[in-house]
Amino acid sequence: MLRPVELRDVRFLRDMLRHAYYWRLDEDTERPVYRYVQNWGRPGDAGVIALEGPHPAGAAWYRLFSERAPGFGFVDERTPELTIAVVPSRRGRGTGKELLTALLDRARADGYHAVSLSAAHEQTDYYRRFGFEQVGETPYAVTMRLPLSQS
């Protein structure tokens, strides 16, 4: 079951950051990962939580960043950057796909023309299956962008 992210979910989102960005935690101390949830609820913030019974099993959310304070997968100020993570014991059950699909639907409904993300090199094939395309690369990660049709 999925439900929208609420303010009470910020602690869970913060915990999920460790799973989503475990490979980047020490890479860039100038852009710490907590910025992906800090002051949650600002314009452009949206997300979904996957529940297994009453317990959260994963989350996907997006947030707009500025050029002055970009995220790891920053493309431009009109493109929200997506973060997704599933609790390790719940992986391999389709939860990530369900979260990603729901969040992309939300982004379309919110009128966005694209979303972006930052992925480890070994994760890019997964996102390509959804139509994401590489738009940047560093030794640590790949920035990917997905154009969204407004159908």
Salt bridges, closest charged atoms under 4 A:
GLU6 OE1 - ARG8 NE 2.43
ASP9 OD2 - ARG3 NH1 2.74
ASP15 OD1 - ARG18 NH2 3.24
GLU27 OE2 - ARG24 NH2 2.95
ASP28 OD2 - ARG31 NE 2.64
ASP45 OD1 - ARG42 NE 3.98
ASP45 OD2 - ARG63 NH2 2.75
GLU52 OE2 - ARG90 NE 2.79
GLU52 OE1 - ARG93 NH1 3.30
ASP76 OD2 - ARG78 NH2 3.94
ASP105 OD1 - ARG108 NH1 3.39
ASP110 OD2 - ARG106 NE 2.93
ASP125 OD1 - ARG128 NH1 3.60
GLU137 OE2 - HIS121 NE2 2.93
